[in-house]
């Protein structure tokens, strides 16, 4: 019922995991070596666009990297699984044609180090594709600025229905378009695009919050929605020269 209401209020809004699946459709090329950092139990959670199975079938090798062994072990789509911190990846230079991060950038305590490591392990011409919350969205800004980290964890468990072992501390240090572009420059990557978009709310959230956010997004002028949408999706590239 509420899913139908939200879709009526926000006909042009796309669920962030479906938008990420479309980003991967462009980024994943045949025969690539692919590293998914913060891999968790799945490649993406969308139901429109290319499936996880279709995307993985294109690649020659898919490695999942996560600092929690049980999480990456649960992902059935990986060729290899590595327990490691993204600030110090255990791979040789120029190892991967593609690096991805699904709802990971908000959890980086040292995004400069992670972006530098991504550039190091990418082959020349390789790409880094991601989706993450946009800190300029009012709800995300409130979480990142006004709410202490411990309370954020409790809210994530309550609002999104996550189990305690799937709740991680958020820093929001790479969560605006300008910050990502600056991190790209600092680490020697080039931005193919970094796009703000609006995703309709996760429906496990208490329905009054879902409807309030949907109505707010519907009333927001189109130009502002391009800056204050809920999510960022993008692709960065390592120069081939």
Residue frames relative to the residue before (quaternion, step in Angstrom):
aa qw qx qy qz dx dy dz
X 1.0000 0.0000 0.0000 0.0000 0.00 0.00 0.00
X 0.7306 0.4197 -0.2513 0.4763 3.60 0.72 -1.04
X 0.5618 0.5799 -0.3779 0.4532 3.55 1.19 -0.58
X 0.6700 0.4974 -0.2960 0.4648 3.60 0.91 -0.89
X 0.6411 0.5255 -0.3233 0.4564 3.58 1.01 -0.84
X 0.6650 0.5002 -0.3062 0.4624 3.56 0.90 -0.94
X 0.6546 0.5110 -0.3227 0.4541 3.59 0.93 -0.81
X 0.6404 0.5117 -0.3273 0.4699 3.60 1.07 -0.66
X 0.6703 0.4909 -0.2939 0.4726 3.56 1.01 -0.81
X 0.8100 0.1927 -0.0483 0.5518 3.57 1.01 -0.86
X 0.0198 -0.8585 0.5120 0.0194 3.61 0.59 1.06
X 0.7249 0.4351 -0.2486 0.4727 3.61 1.11 -0.61
X 0.5554 0.6188 -0.3898 0.3958 3.58 1.26 -0.05
X 0.2118 -0.7959 0.5620 0.0760 3.54 -1.00 0.91
X 0.5019 -0.6478 0.4802 0.3130 3.59 -0.86 0.94
X 0.5540 -0.6857 0.3525 0.3142 3.56 -0.74 1.09
X 0.6544 0.5065 -0.3334 0.4518 3.62 1.04 -0.60
X 0.6085 0.5149 -0.3546 0.4888 3.59 1.15 -0.49
X 0.6434 0.5045 -0.3224 0.4770 3.59 1.01 -0.78
X 0.6405 0.5124 -0.3253 0.4707 3.59 1.02 -0.73
X 0.6093 0.5454 -0.3507 0.4565 3.60 1.03 -0.73
X 0.6541 0.4941 -0.3155 0.4781 3.60 1.01 -0.74
X 0.6145 0.5355 -0.3470 0.4640 3.57 1.06 -0.68
X 0.6614 0.4970 -0.2996 0.4751 3.56 0.98 -0.84
X 0.5812 0.5897 -0.3718 0.4197 3.57 1.08 -0.66
X 0.6866 0.4497 -0.2648 0.5063 3.56 1.12 -0.71
X 0.7259 0.4863 -0.2466 0.4193 3.57 0.95 -0.88
X 0.6939 0.4684 -0.2844 0.4671 3.61 0.98 -0.77
X 0.0586 -0.8184 0.5716 -0.0030 3.57 -0.53 1.17
X 0.6540 -0.5502 0.3379 0.3942 3.61 -1.09 0.60
X 0.8438 0.2025 -0.1626 0.4696 3.54 -1.00 0.91
X 0.4442 0.7179 -0.4521 0.2879 3.61 1.22 0.13
X 0.3514 -0.6379 0.6323 0.2643 3.48 -1.43 0.34
X 0.1023 -0.8419 0.5270 -0.0542 3.52 -0.49 1.32
X 0.1065 -0.7714 0.6262 0.0380 3.55 -0.96 1.01
X 0.1170 -0.7769 0.6170 0.0448 3.56 -0.80 1.07
X 0.1679 -0.8055 0.5615 0.0884 3.61 -0.39 1.20
X 0.7812 0.1763 -0.2034 0.5633 3.53 -0.99 0.91
X 0.1039 0.8901 -0.4428 0.0288 3.52 1.22 0.67
X 0.1443 -0.8061 0.5621 0.1158 3.59 0.84 -0.82
X 0.7579 -0.4316 0.2870 0.3962 3.56 -1.23 -0.50
X 0.7995 0.1910 -0.1099 0.5587 3.63 1.20 -0.06
X 0.5519 -0.5964 0.4749 0.3378 3.53 -1.32 0.37
X 0.7535 -0.1715 0.1067 0.6256 3.55 0.99 -0.89
X 0.3968 -0.7350 0.5076 0.2113 3.55 -1.26 0.41
X 0.4219 0.7224 -0.4571 0.3019 3.57 1.17 0.49
X 0.2809 -0.7449 0.5770 0.1826 3.54 -1.34 0.20
X 0.6731 0.3837 -0.2946 0.5593 3.58 1.33 0.08
X 0.7071 0.3869 -0.3092 0.5047 3.56 -1.04 0.69
X 0.7638 -0.3667 0.2422 0.4727 3.59 -1.26 -0.15
X 0.4481 -0.6898 0.5033 0.2649 3.56 -0.97 0.86
X 0.6639 -0.4730 0.3883 0.4298 3.54 -1.29 0.24
X 0.6613 0.5240 -0.3077 0.4398 3.57 0.91 -0.92
X 0.6523 0.5173 -0.3142 0.4563 3.57 0.98 -0.85
X 0.6723 0.4984 -0.3013 0.4570 3.57 0.91 -0.89
X 0.6744 0.4965 -0.2998 0.4569 3.57 0.87 -0.94
X 0.6264 0.5600 -0.3404 0.4221 3.59 1.04 -0.73
X 0.6063 0.5623 -0.3593 0.4326 3.60 1.14 -0.48
X 0.6992 0.5010 -0.2657 0.4354 3.57 1.01 -0.86
X 0.4708 -0.6452 0.5189 0.3045 3.54 -1.23 0.47
X 0.8008 0.0325 0.0546 0.5955 3.57 1.05 -0.83
X 0.0354 -0.7924 0.6090 -0.0095 3.59 -0.84 0.98
X 0.0671 -0.8048 0.5895 -0.0141 3.55 -0.55 1.23
X 0.1932 -0.7715 0.5971 0.1043 3.55 -0.90 0.95
X 0.1080 -0.7922 0.6002 0.0233 3.55 -0.90 0.98
X 0.1688 0.7602 -0.6079 0.1550 3.57 -0.78 1.05
X 0.4315 -0.7086 0.4803 0.2845 3.59 -1.06 0.55
X 0.6534 0.4180 -0.3238 0.5418 3.60 1.30 0.16
X 0.4097 -0.7613 0.4461 0.2316 3.58 -0.39 1.24
X 0.6638 0.5247 -0.3180 0.4277 3.60 0.90 -0.88
X 0.6341 0.5447 -0.3385 0.4319 3.58 1.05 -0.69
X 0.7221 0.4283 -0.2591 0.4775 3.57 0.74 -1.01
X 0.5965 0.5739 -0.3608 0.4297 3.59 1.13 -0.55
X 0.6661 0.5246 -0.2934 0.4417 3.58 1.16 -0.57
X 0.5777 0.5934 -0.3777 0.4140 3.60 1.25 -0.15
X 0.2523 -0.8220 0.4915 0.1384 3.62 -0.38 1.16
X 0.6373 0.5815 -0.3113 0.3984 3.58 1.26 -0.24
X 0.5854 0.6239 -0.3472 0.3841 3.59 1.25 -0.05
X 0.4270 -0.6590 0.5596 0.2650 3.52 -1.24 0.63
X 0.7953 0.0324 0.0278 0.6047 3.55 1.05 -0.84
X 0.1939 -0.7715 0.6001 0.0846 3.54 -1.23 0.62
X 0.0374 -0.8019 0.5953 -0.0355 3.55 -0.84 1.05
X 0.2530 -0.7311 0.6136 0.1580 3.54 -1.01 0.87
X 0.2952 0.7499 -0.5280 0.2677 3.57 -0.43 1.22
X 0.4679 -0.6270 0.5489 0.2945 3.51 -1.38 0.37
X 0.4814 -0.6970 0.4507 0.2815 3.59 -0.82 0.97
X 0.5778 0.5764 -0.3857 0.4303 3.61 1.21 -0.22
X 0.7782 0.1406 -0.0789 0.6069 3.58 1.25 -0.30
X 0.0639 -0.8479 0.5263 0.0034 3.56 0.38 1.24
X 0.3733 -0.7646 0.4856 0.2008 3.61 -0.83 0.96
X 0.5000 0.6364 -0.4305 0.3996 3.57 0.84 0.99
X 0.5710 -0.5865 0.4535 0.3526 3.55 -1.23 0.51
X 0.6321 -0.4927 0.4298 0.4158 3.55 -1.29 0.31
X 0.8577 0.1610 -0.1021 0.4775 3.56 -1.22 0.59
X 0.3325 0.7882 -0.4597 0.2385 3.59 1.02 0.79
X 0.8111 0.2639 -0.0929 0.5136 3.60 1.04 -0.72
X 0.3893 -0.7042 0.5450 0.2357 3.52 -1.17 0.67
X 0.7884 0.1407 -0.0606 0.5958 3.55 1.27 -0.42
X 0.0374 -0.7391 0.6719 0.0297 3.55 -1.11 0.84
X 0.0718 -0.8066 0.5865 0.0146 3.58 -0.97 0.87
X 0.0659 -0.7775 0.6249 0.0265 3.55 -1.28 0.46
X 0.1144 -0.8098 0.5754 0.0068 3.55 -0.43 1.29
X 0.8245 -0.1662 0.0564 0.5380 3.57 -0.38 1.29
X 0.4148 0.7063 -0.4461 0.3607 3.54 0.91 1.08
X 0.6170 0.6079 -0.3658 0.3405 3.61 0.91 -0.87
X 0.6310 0.5521 -0.3396 0.4262 3.60 1.06 -0.66
X 0.6826 0.4883 -0.2774 0.4677 3.60 1.22 -0.38
X 0.5262 0.6594 -0.4055 0.3520 3.62 1.25 -0.06
X 0.2889 -0.7610 0.5579 0.1618 3.57 -0.71 1.08
X 0.7741 0.1625 -0.0915 0.6050 3.59 1.22 -0.53
X 0.1065 -0.8522 0.5075 0.0692 3.60 0.45 1.13
X 0.5796 0.5792 -0.3902 0.4199 3.63 1.06 -0.61
X 0.6671 0.5013 -0.3014 0.4614 3.58 0.91 -0.89
X 0.6678 0.5003 -0.3072 0.4575 3.57 0.94 -0.85
X 0.6563 0.4952 -0.3228 0.4689 3.60 0.89 -0.83
X 0.6355 0.5182 -0.3339 0.4650 3.60 1.01 -0.72
X 0.6521 0.5000 -0.3111 0.4774 3.58 1.01 -0.77
X 0.6117 0.5369 -0.3499 0.4638 3.58 1.03 -0.74
X 0.6600 0.4936 -0.3168 0.4695 3.58 0.89 -0.87
X 0.6482 0.5428 -0.3285 0.4210 3.59 0.90 -0.87
X 0.7559 0.3985 -0.2296 0.4659 3.60 0.81 -0.93
X 0.5652 0.5826 -0.3970 0.4283 3.61 1.23 -0.22
X 0.4498 -0.6367 0.5532 0.2938 3.51 -1.18 0.65
X 0.6140 -0.5126 0.4132 0.4353 3.63 -1.15 0.37
X 0.7837 0.2452 -0.2271 0.5235 3.53 -0.80 1.07
X 0.5020 0.6603 -0.4162 0.3724 3.59 1.30 -0.08
X 0.3296 -0.7748 0.5224 0.1345 3.53 -1.21 0.58
X 0.2262 -0.7329 0.6308 0.1171 3.52 -1.31 0.62
X 0.0392 -0.8144 0.5782 -0.0309 3.59 -0.43 1.26
X 0.0183 0.8214 -0.5636 0.0856 3.57 -0.96 0.87
X 0.0682 -0.7205 0.6786 0.1256 3.50 -1.45 0.18
X 0.0799 0.7989 -0.5833 0.1232 3.57 -0.95 0.88
X 0.5928 -0.5537 0.4137 0.4133 3.65 -1.12 0.29
X 0.3821 -0.6870 0.5709 0.2368 3.54 -1.24 0.55
X 0.3921 -0.7586 0.4704 0.2225 3.58 -0.53 1.16
X 0.6137 0.5601 -0.3567 0.4270 3.60 1.17 -0.34
X 0.4979 0.6138 -0.4398 0.4264 3.58 1.25 -0.13
X 0.5687 -0.6500 0.3646 0.3479 3.65 -0.75 0.94
X 0.6723 0.4898 -0.3185 0.4547 3.60 0.88 -0.83
X 0.6650 0.4847 -0.3067 0.4782 3.58 0.96 -0.83
X 0.6272 0.5299 -0.3400 0.4585 3.59 0.98 -0.80
X 0.6419 0.5231 -0.3259 0.4562 3.58 0.93 -0.84
X 0.6587 0.5028 -0.3054 0.4690 3.56 0.94 -0.88
X 0.7338 0.4630 -0.2524 0.4282 3.57 0.82 -0.98
X 0.7684 0.3763 -0.1857 0.4833 3.60 1.05 -0.72
X 0.8150 0.3386 -0.1422 0.4482 3.56 0.76 -1.04
X 0.7363 0.4077 -0.2232 0.4918 3.59 1.14 -0.51
X 0.4596 -0.6946 0.4763 0.2819 3.62 -0.75 1.01
X 0.6576 -0.5510 0.3433 0.3823 3.61 -1.12 0.65
X 0.6500 0.5240 -0.3382 0.4341 3.61 0.91 -0.82
X 0.6697 0.4856 -0.2975 0.4766 3.57 1.02 -0.81
X 0.5767 0.5755 -0.3736 0.4434 3.60 1.11 -0.63
X 0.6495 0.5245 -0.3197 0.4482 3.56 0.95 -0.86
X 0.6535 0.5033 -0.3133 0.4705 3.56 0.98 -0.83
X 0.6540 0.5100 -0.3164 0.4605 3.58 0.98 -0.81
X 0.6295 0.5320 -0.3373 0.4549 3.58 1.00 -0.77
X 0.6544 0.5049 -0.3135 0.4675 3.56 0.98 -0.81
X 0.7039 0.4686 -0.2660 0.4628 3.59 0.97 -0.87
X 0.7425 0.4371 -0.2382 0.4482 3.57 0.73 -1.10
X 0.8004 0.3052 -0.1436 0.4956 3.59 0.83 -0.96
X 0.4657 -0.7226 0.4249 0.2836 3.58 1.24 0.06
X 0.3772 0.7468 -0.4786 0.2663 3.58 1.12 0.52
X 0.4823 -0.6209 0.5317 0.3150 3.52 -1.22 0.61
X 0.6555 -0.5472 0.3383 0.3955 3.63 -1.08 0.61
X 0.6784 0.5025 -0.3053 0.4406 3.61 0.99 -0.79
X 0.6910 0.4356 -0.2808 0.5039 3.60 1.27 -0.15
X 0.5665 0.5523 -0.3968 0.4653 3.58 1.23 0.39
X 0.0357 -0.8110 0.5829 -0.0335 3.56 -0.67 1.16
X 0.5958 -0.5818 0.4178 0.3631 3.54 -1.17 0.60
X 0.2284 -0.7718 0.5817 0.1174 3.56 -1.04 0.82
X 0.1951 -0.7835 0.5848 0.0777 3.54 -1.14 0.80
X 0.1723 -0.8298 0.5095 0.1490 3.62 1.14 -0.61
X 0.3333 0.7640 -0.4839 0.2666 3.56 0.95 0.92
X 0.7393 0.2655 -0.1867 0.5900 3.58 1.31 -0.08
X 0.4948 0.7158 -0.3445 0.3523 3.54 0.99 0.86
X 0.6216 0.3757 -0.4288 0.5372 3.50 1.00 0.95
X 0.6520 -0.5168 0.3702 0.4132 3.54 -1.21 0.41
X 0.6697 0.5032 -0.3063 0.4522 3.59 0.92 -0.87
X 0.6426 0.5199 -0.3322 0.4543 3.60 0.97 -0.79
X 0.6681 0.4923 -0.3154 0.4603 3.58 0.89 -0.83
X 0.6483 0.5023 -0.3263 0.4700 3.57 0.96 -0.77
X 0.6467 0.5098 -0.3194 0.4689 3.60 1.01 -0.76
X 0.6485 0.5032 -0.3145 0.4768 3.59 0.98 -0.80
X 0.6146 0.5408 -0.3465 0.4580 3.56 1.05 -0.70
X 0.6657 0.4947 -0.3022 0.4698 3.58 0.88 -0.93
X 0.6757 0.5106 -0.2981 0.4404 3.58 0.89 -0.95
X 0.7482 0.3917 -0.2215 0.4876 3.59 1.05 -0.68
X 0.5543 -0.6402 0.3831 0.3689 3.59 1.24 0.01
X 0.5146 0.6016 -0.4404 0.4235 3.57 1.14 0.64
X 0.3116 -0.7288 0.5769 0.1974 3.55 -1.25 0.43
X 0.3905 -0.7256 0.5177 0.2303 3.58 -0.94 0.87
X 0.2967 -0.7181 0.6049 0.1744 3.55 -0.74 1.09
X 0.7163 -0.2886 0.1673 0.6128 3.55 1.05 -0.87
X 0.0724 -0.7275 0.6780 0.0761 3.53 -1.32 0.51
X 0.0515 -0.8548 0.5126 -0.0632 3.55 -0.28 1.33
X 0.2951 -0.7201 0.6040 0.1720 3.55 -1.02 0.92
X 0.1029 0.7834 -0.6096 0.0644 3.59 -0.96 0.81
X 0.4231 -0.6905 0.5276 0.2567 3.54 -1.28 0.29
X 0.1605 -0.7657 0.6197 0.0628 3.50 -0.91 1.04
X 0.4325 -0.6720 0.5072 0.3227 3.58 -0.92 0.73
X 0.6323 -0.6120 0.3257 0.3458 3.56 -1.01 0.81
X 0.5858 -0.5520 0.4627 0.3716 3.52 -1.26 0.51
X 0.3992 -0.7860 0.4234 0.2089 3.57 -0.59 1.12
X 0.5280 0.5930 -0.4297 0.4299 3.58 1.25 0.02
X 0.4988 0.6409 -0.4183 0.4069 3.56 1.30 -0.26
X 0.6017 -0.5409 0.4158 0.4154 3.65 -1.05 0.54
X 0.5453 -0.7034 0.3472 0.2957 3.55 -0.66 1.15
X 0.6064 0.5394 -0.4101 0.4161 3.70 0.89 -0.51
X 0.6377 0.5116 -0.3365 0.4673 3.60 1.03 -0.71
X 0.6119 0.5543 -0.3396 0.4505 3.56 1.04 -0.78
X 0.7104 0.4564 -0.2690 0.4633 3.57 0.81 -0.99
X 0.6277 0.5317 -0.3447 0.4522 3.61 0.99 -0.73
X 0.6756 0.4765 -0.3070 0.4714 3.57 0.90 -0.87
X 0.6333 0.5347 -0.3349 0.4481 3.57 0.97 -0.80
X 0.6702 0.4898 -0.3026 0.4683 3.59 0.93 -0.86
X 0.6322 0.5278 -0.3360 0.4571 3.58 1.00 -0.79
X 0.6679 0.4981 -0.2990 0.4651 3.57 0.94 -0.90
X 0.6303 0.5409 -0.3341 0.4455 3.60 1.06 -0.74
X 0.7140 0.4586 -0.2510 0.4657 3.58 1.03 -0.81
X 0.5570 0.6307 -0.3941 0.3696 3.59 1.19 -0.41
X 0.4957 -0.6511 0.4730 0.3265 3.64 -0.84 0.87
X 0.6281 -0.5908 0.3538 0.3623 3.55 -1.04 0.81
X 0.6514 0.5205 -0.3299 0.4427 3.60 0.92 -0.84
X 0.6701 0.4841 -0.3007 0.4757 3.59 0.98 -0.81
X 0.6237 0.5512 -0.3528 0.4274 3.58 1.02 -0.73
X 0.6102 0.5542 -0.3510 0.4441 3.58 1.18 -0.50
X 0.7152 0.3992 -0.2505 0.5160 3.57 1.21 -0.39
X 0.7927 0.3254 -0.1353 0.4974 3.56 1.02 -0.83
X 0.2938 0.7533 -0.5266 0.2625 3.57 1.14 0.56
X 0.6544 -0.5892 0.3353 0.3348 3.52 -1.23 0.46
X 0.8234 0.2005 -0.0600 0.5275 3.59 1.09 -0.62
X 0.2630 -0.7078 0.6318 0.1751 3.48 -1.42 0.34
X 0.0037 -0.7579 0.6521 0.0161 3.55 -1.08 0.76
X 0.1726 0.8151 -0.5374 0.1306 3.57 -0.97 0.70
X 0.2377 -0.7288 0.6224 0.1579 3.47 -1.44 0.10
X 0.1344 -0.7545 0.6401 0.0533 3.53 -0.94 1.02
X 0.1993 -0.7998 0.5594 0.0881 3.58 -1.16 0.54
X 0.3782 -0.6821 0.5725 0.2530 3.57 -1.09 0.71
X 0.4954 -0.6748 0.4453 0.3176 3.59 -0.71 0.98
X 0.4336 -0.7253 0.4773 0.2412 3.57 -0.99 0.81
X 0.5683 0.6174 -0.3855 0.3837 3.59 1.23 -0.31
